[in-house]
């Protein structure tokens, strides 16, 4: 129960004992006993009183802010890697964002390892205080085995978790990027009040995290949620998976960028052309162009929104969720995407089913980083007791 209490206070700081007991479905006396033990070790501290509900105000508890324990998170996408050091209050102490590392590069794993090493040394991070290293990345990531089965066993990316553990002598945990984004939405974002939600990680691809009964659904092999590769595209463009017709080739941020660049080559004017030279990450250039009203960017974002809505209609029919949440980098252009998604849902979805599902745009910043850090909390927070 101690570990459950620690996790609970990480996600929801400043709680009275009654709230902790209720959320864990435990008795107040049993929780009180564990709280007192944690207080005696200064792992948690009292922090004022909860608002009165008519009787005596209850004391609130939180993780001790003076604890020196930290977490390293390594958030990887197809082209960029970001690394952060966080404390036990979800605060980011140091970060290095948008390091250009293409996973198609044979040296990608080596470059990721170098980036982690450089991050630790340049920020003078004391590894003795790091409770673990979380890694999230695209692909068929088997969280139980710690392997990314999108790669052959000869690829260094196949067992990058093990390599990280050996090099830095710290425990590590790895999971799929979209599942991490979904967990962040469950604990900190739009899915907090929903037991059945689907979280679309709109990035270079189109990932999916499935939340059923407040838990991540992984499927038999741990690979549930491969939304990108549902064959809904009419285009015969070859997908990164080696097949044709995948949703990803028409409904991802990569597709929007490719179409914008194609329009520019065909003679249309877009401020994106200038912004792409100023930004390291092309997605940032596209987002900025759309926000200042660039019609080429807005038009192509709308196109992927409609195709995304077509895919979402299929998900609604199968899983009947409370919420569909657009997260990831795509959430930054959610106000443009949402109307086009809704048009497709209205067109393709049975109204009786669709009316029970709401579309939400994530307000979380750095959802992948939050979810990757939470991987470590879920698995290794017990180490702060020792």
N, C-alpha and C positions, 0 to 999 in steps of 0.2 A: 504493500500500500504506500510506502514511503515514496517510491519512484513515481507512482500515480499522482501523489500530492505535488511533488516537484514539477512534473510536467504541467499539471493544472495551473500552478502559480506562474509558470513560464508563459503560458498562453493568456492567462487572465490574472494579472497581478492585482494585489490589494483586494483580497476576499476574506470574509469572515468564515469561521469554521462551519457554520450551518450551510453556507453556499458550497463550500468544498465538499462537504459530506453529501449534499444533494446531487452535485454533478458527478460524483464518483459512486453514487448509490451505496454509500457506507453509513454506518451509524455515527452519530455525533461523538459518543464516548471513544470509539476506536480512532476516529480522526483526531480528536483532542489529544489522545495519548501520543500519536505520532508527531503532531504539531509541537508538543512540549519537548520531545526528543530533538527535533530539528532546531528549536529555539535554543536549547542547551548547547548545541554545537555551533550556534551563530550562522547556520545555513539559511534560516529565514529570520525575519525580524517583524516586530509589530509596527504598524504604520497607521496610526490614527483609528478613527471609528467610522463604521459604515453608517449611512443615513438611518435615522430612526424609523422603525415601522410601527411605532406606537408604544413600544416598551423600552427597555434599556438598550442603549446603543452597543452594538457588537464590535469587538476589536477586529481590525483587518490585518492580514498578513501578506508578506511579499518576500521574494528572494532577496537576500542581503546584497545591497548594491556594492558593498566593499569586497565581495568575493572576487578573486582575480581570474577566475576561470573564463576561458574564451573558446570560441568555435571558429574554425576556418571553413569557409564554403567556397567551392569551385563550381561555378555555373557555366556550363559549356553549351554553345549551340553550334550549328553547322559551320559558322565562319568566325565566331568571336568567343572569347573566354573572359569571364570576369571573376575576380577573387575578392573575398571580403573577410575581415576579422570582426566577429560580433561578440558582445557580452551577453550575460544571462538576462538582460532586459530587452533583448532584440535590437539593441542599438549597434550601429556599425561604427567601429573604431577606426578602421582603415579599409580602403577599397582601391582596386585597380580594375577599371572597367574597359570593355570593348578592345581587348587585345586581339589583334587579327591573327587567328590560328584556324586555318582551313582544315577540317577533319579529313579531307581528301588527300592532304599532304602526307606522304609516308613518314615524315618527321613530326607529325602532329603531337603524338604522345610525348616525345622528347621535349618539344617546345612547351607543352603544358607543364611538365615536370620542372623545367627550367624557370617558367613563370612563377610557379609556387615557391621555388627556392629563392628567387629574387625578391618576391613579395615578403617572405619571412625575414630575409636579411636586411632589406632596405627599410623595413619598419621596426627592426630590432624586436621581433616578436619572441617572447620567451615560450619555447615549446613545452616547458614543464607545466604551464598553465592551460595549454590547449587540451580540451577533453576529447576532441576528435576532429576529423576532417570529413566534410560532406562533399560528395561529388554528384552532380546531376548532368545528364547529357542525353541527346536524342538516341533513338535506336531501341533494339530489343534487349533492354537492360533487365537482367534477372537479379532482383534485389537480394534474393536468398543466397545465390551462388556468388554474387558480386561480379558477374561477368556481363559484358556487352556482346550479346550473340549476333549483333549485326556485322561483326567482324570475324574473320577466321581466327583460329587459335594461334596462328603465327603472327597476327597483328598485335603490336604493343597496346592498342586501344582495347583489345579483347579483355585483358586483365589489368587495366590501369589502376583499379582500386588496390590490388595487391602490390603493384609497383610503388604507389604512394605510401602504403604502410611500411614497406621495406626501406624506402629512402628516408622517410622522416620519423620512423619509429613511433608512429602514433596510430591508434585505431582509425579506420576509415569505413565509410558506408556509401553506397552508390545506388541511385535509382534513376528512372526515366525522368526527363525534364518536365514533361507534361503532368506526371503524377505529383511531382514536387509543387508545381504551380497550383494544381487542384487542392493539395493539402494546405497551401498558404491561403487560398480562398476560403477553405473550410474553417481555418483557425483565426484568420485575421480579416477576411474580406466578405464578399457578397454571399457566400454560402453558409455563413455562421448560423442563420436562422432557417436553414433548409436541410432536411435529412436526405433528400434525393435531388442531386444536382449534377449537371454535366458541365465541365469547365473546358472550353475551347482555348487551347494555347496557340493563338494565332501569331506565328513567327515566320521564319523562312519556309517552314512547312505548316501543317495544320494538325496539331496534337490534340489529344483528348484525355482528360482525367474524369473517371466515373466515380461519383460519390453515391453510395447506396447505404441507407441506414447509418449515415454519418461516418462510414469507412470507405477507403479506397478499394474499388473492385478491380482485381488484377486478372481474373480468369484462370483457367487451368494451368497454363504455362507461364503466367505472369505477364502476358503481352496484350491484355485487353486494352482497347482504346486506340487502335491504329486507324483512326479516322481518315488520315491523309490518303490512305490507299483503298478507300471504297471507290469502285469504278463508276463514277457519276459524270466524268468529263466526256464531252463529245469529241474533244480534240484527241488526236492520236500521238500527241507529244510523249516521248519516252520519259517515264518517271525515274527518279533516283533509285527506286526499288527494282528497276529492270522491266517493269510492265507498262502498258499503255492504258490511258483512260482514267488514271487516278485523280481524285479530287484535287490533290495538291498542285497539279500542273496548271490549274485555273483558279484556285481559290486561296492561294497563299500570298504572303507579302512578296515573295520572290516573283510570283506571276505578275503582280501589280507593277513591280519595278521593271520587269522585262517589257511589259506592254507600254509603260511610260517611255522607256528608252526607244522602243520601236516607233512610237508616235513622233518622237523628236527627230529620229532619222528620216522619217517621212515628211518632215518639214513643219511640224506643229511647234509652236513656241511654248516652252515651259520653264519656269524659274528653277525647276528641279535640276536642269542641266548645269546651272551655276552652283546650286547648293551641294550637288553630289561631289563637286571638286573641293568643297570646304569641309565636308564631314567625312570622318573615317568610315562610318557606318551608313550605307545607302538608305536604310530604313529611316534613320533620323532625317536625312535629306527629304525623303518622300513625305514624312509626317509634317515637317516644317513647311514644305510647299503647299500641302493640303490646308494647313492652318491659316495660311495667308491668302487662300482663295484660288490657288492655281487650278484651272479647269481641267487640264490634262491629268493631273494627279487625282483630283476629285472624281473624274469620270472613271478612271481605271480602278480606283478603290471601290467605287460603286459596283463595278463588274464583278470583282471578287466577292463582294458582299452578297450579291444575288446567288452566285454559285454556292457560297457558304450556307446561305439560307436553304438551298435545295438539299444539301447534305444534312443540315440540322433537322429538316422535316422528316427525314428517314429516322434519325435518332429519336425524335419525339414519338413517332409511331411505335418504335420498338421498346423504348424505356419509359415513356410517359413521366418525365422528370418535373419537379416543382419549378426548377430554374435552368435556363441555359445561360452560362456566364462567359462572356468574351474577355479573355485575359491575355497576358503576354504583351509583346510590343504592339500588337494590333489594337489593344484597348485604347491606345492614345488617339486613334482615329475612329473610335467607336461611334461618335455622333454622326459620322458619315456612313459608316457600315450599317448601323442599326436599321434605318429605313429600308435599305435594299434587302437586308436579311428578312425583315418582316414581310415585304412584298412576296418574296419567294415562299415563306412559310404560309402566307395566306393562299398562295396559288397551289402548293403541293400538299398541304397538310389537311387532314380531316378536322373541321372546326371543333367538333365535340371534344377531340383529344387536345388540339392546340390551345384551346382557351384555358386549360389548366396549367399551362407552362408560361412563365414570364421570361423575357429576355433582359438580361442585365449586362451592363458594361463595368468591368472591374475598375475600382478606384485605387487599387494597390500600386504602390511604386516598388519595383524590383521584386515581383512575386516569386520569380525563380530563386532568387537569393534567399528570401524568407523561407521558402519551402525546403531548400537545400540545407539551410542551417537547422531547420526543424528535424531533418533526418538524424542529425547528431543528437539533438535533444531526446528524441524518441528512443534512441539506442544506448546512449552513453551517459545520460545525465546522472545515473546512479554513481558515477565515479567522483562526483563532487562531495559525496558523503565520506569517502575514505580519507 
